[in-house]
Amino acid sequence: MKEWEYLLVKPSIYIRTALEKMDKVNSKLLIVTEGNKFKSVLSIGDIQRAILNSVPLDSKIINIFRD
């Protein structure tokens, strides 16, 4: 495994899962891929904005990251 592959996530994961992964890997950024293709990045700032906008943590990250 390449050193950055642990940052890869699918757009269908939940916000809570993304937060847990960020905490586990000690990163403020995850790389969103779909079908082995880059889709977007998800930052802690994206999650903070979602929380401030009352988006539930059980929502999928596809609803909050920027295309």
C-alpha positions in Angstrom: 0.0 0.0 0.0 1.3 3.4 -0.9 1.6 5.9 2.0 -1.4 8.0 0.9 -3.8 5.2 0.2 -5.1 5.2 3.8 -6.7 8.6 3.0 -9.0 7.2 0.3 -12.7 7.0 0.9 -15.8 6.4 -1.2 -18.5 9.2 -1.6 -21.1 6.9 0.0 -19.6 6.9 3.5 -21.2 8.8 6.3 -19.9 12.0 7.8 -19.4 10.4 11.2 -17.4 7.6 9.5 -15.2 10.2 7.7 -14.6 12.0 11.0 -13.6 8.8 12.7 -11.2 8.0 9.9 -9.7 11.5 10.0 -9.1 10.9 13.7 -7.7 7.4 13.3 -5.2 8.4 10.6 -4.5 11.9 12.1 -5.4 13.8 9.0 -7.6 16.8 8.2 -8.1 15.7 4.6 -9.5 12.6 2.9 -9.3 11.8 -0.8 -12.7 10.8 -2.3 -12.6 8.3 -5.1 -15.2 6.4 -7.1 -14.3 3.5 -9.4 -10.6 4.2 -8.9 -11.0 7.7 -10.2 -10.5 10.9 -8.2 -13.8 12.6 -7.3 -12.9 15.3 -4.7 -11.2 16.0 -1.4 -13.1 16.2 1.9 -11.6 18.5 4.5 -12.4 19.0 8.1 -13.7 22.4 7.0 -16.3 20.8 4.8 -17.5 18.8 7.8 -17.5 21.9 10.1 -19.6 23.8 7.6 -22.0 20.8 7.4 -22.3 20.8 11.2 -23.0 24.5 11.3 -25.7 24.0 8.6 -27.3 21.3 10.8 -26.5 18.5 8.4 -26.8 15.2 10.4 -23.7 13.2 10.9 -25.5 10.2 9.4 -25.6 11.9 6.1 -23.4 10.7 3.3 -20.3 12.8 2.5 -21.4 13.1 -1.2 -23.8 15.7 0.1 -21.1 18.0 1.5 -17.9 17.8 -0.5 -17.2 20.1 -3.4 -17.1 18.7 -6.9 
